[in-house]
Amino acid sequence: MSFRYTVTLTFNDHATAEEWLVWMCNEHAAQVVDAGALSAEIIKIDGELARCEARYSFASRTDFERYVRDHAPRLREEGLRHFSTSRGIQYERSCGEVVARMPLT
């Protein structure tokens, strides 16, 4: 089965969230795909809080672990240079194995 990795960000303001969305769509998400993800989705979460998610699909946990070992440190460092926690941004990461998909394809 495939593997998913999600990064959820909560911003202090909508302007920073919009800046992050532009950077993700024009740069960072493609770099993660180039580093081993099968695909990326960038989500602007509905609601009053400025929240977004980056959702990545990997072929397997092994491919994700390779990404974490070989590429994530550099890409995370780059992301924090642009969008550090000192700007009031909170990061949350989660990951897991896909156990079912509907409809089956």
C-alpha positions as CSV (number, residue, x, y, z in Angstrom):
1,M,0.0,0.0,0.0
2,S,1.0,3.6,-0.4
3,F,2.1,6.0,2.3
4,R,1.0,9.6,3.1
5,Y,2.8,12.4,4.7
6,T,1.0,15.6,5.7
7,V,2.4,18.9,7.0
8,T,-0.2,21.2,8.6
9,L,0.6,24.9,9.2
10,T,-1.2,27.4,11.3
11,F,-0.3,31.0,10.6
12,N,-0.8,34.2,12.7
13,D,-2.2,36.0,9.6
14,H,-3.7,35.3,6.2
15,A,-1.0,37.3,4.4
16,T,1.7,34.9,5.5
17,A,-0.5,32.0,4.6
18,E,-0.9,33.4,1.1
19,E,2.8,34.0,0.8
20,W,3.4,30.3,1.8
21,L,0.8,29.1,-0.7
22,V,2.6,30.9,-3.5
23,W,6.0,29.5,-2.5
24,M,4.6,25.9,-2.1
25,C,2.9,26.0,-5.5
26,N,5.8,27.5,-7.3
27,E,8.8,25.8,-5.7
28,H,8.7,23.6,-2.7
29,A,6.0,21.0,-3.5
30,A,7.8,20.2,-6.8
31,Q,11.1,19.8,-5.0
32,V,9.5,17.2,-2.7
33,V,8.1,15.3,-5.7
34,D,11.5,15.5,-7.3
35,A,12.9,14.0,-4.1
36,G,10.7,10.9,-4.1
37,A,7.0,11.7,-3.6
38,L,4.6,10.5,-6.2
39,S,2.4,13.6,-5.9
40,A,1.6,16.6,-3.8
41,E,-1.6,18.4,-2.8
42,I,-1.7,21.9,-1.3
43,I,-4.8,22.6,0.7
44,K,-6.1,25.9,2.0
45,I,-8.3,24.9,5.0
46,D,-11.6,26.6,5.4
47,G,-12.3,28.5,8.5
48,E,-11.3,31.7,10.4
49,L,-7.8,30.5,11.2
50,A,-5.2,30.8,8.6
51,R,-4.4,27.1,8.1
52,C,-2.9,25.1,5.2
53,E,-1.8,21.6,4.5
54,A,0.7,20.0,2.2
55,R,-0.2,16.3,1.5
56,Y,2.3,14.1,-0.2
57,S,1.9,10.5,-1.5
58,F,4.8,8.0,-1.5
59,A,4.8,4.6,-3.0
60,S,5.8,3.0,0.3
61,R,7.0,3.6,3.8
62,T,10.5,2.7,2.5
63,D,10.4,5.5,-0.1
64,F,9.2,7.9,2.5
65,E,12.0,6.9,4.9
66,R,14.5,7.4,2.1
67,Y,13.1,10.9,1.5
68,V,13.4,11.7,5.2
69,R,16.9,10.5,5.3
70,D,18.3,11.9,2.1
71,H,16.2,15.0,1.3
72,A,14.0,16.2,4.1
73,P,16.7,17.9,6.3
74,R,17.7,20.2,3.4
75,L,14.2,20.9,2.3
76,R,13.0,21.6,5.8
77,E,15.9,23.9,6.5
78,E,15.0,25.8,3.3
79,G,11.4,26.1,4.3
80,L,12.3,27.4,7.8
81,R,14.5,30.1,6.2
82,H,11.4,31.4,4.4
83,F,8.8,30.6,7.1
84,S,10.4,30.3,10.5
85,T,8.4,29.7,13.7
86,S,9.6,33.2,14.7
87,R,7.0,34.5,12.2
88,G,4.3,32.9,14.4
89,I,3.9,29.7,12.2
90,Q,3.1,26.4,13.9
91,Y,4.0,23.2,12.1
92,E,2.5,19.8,12.7
93,R,3.5,16.6,10.8
94,S,1.8,13.3,10.5
95,C,2.2,10.3,8.3
96,G,0.7,6.9,7.8
97,E,0.0,3.9,5.5
98,V,-3.0,4.0,3.3
99,V,-5.1,0.9,4.3
100,A,-8.0,1.3,1.9
101,R,-9.0,3.5,-1.1
102,M,-12.6,3.9,-2.5
103,P,-13.3,3.4,-5.2
104,L,-10.7,0.8,-6.0
105,T,-8.5,1.8,-9.0
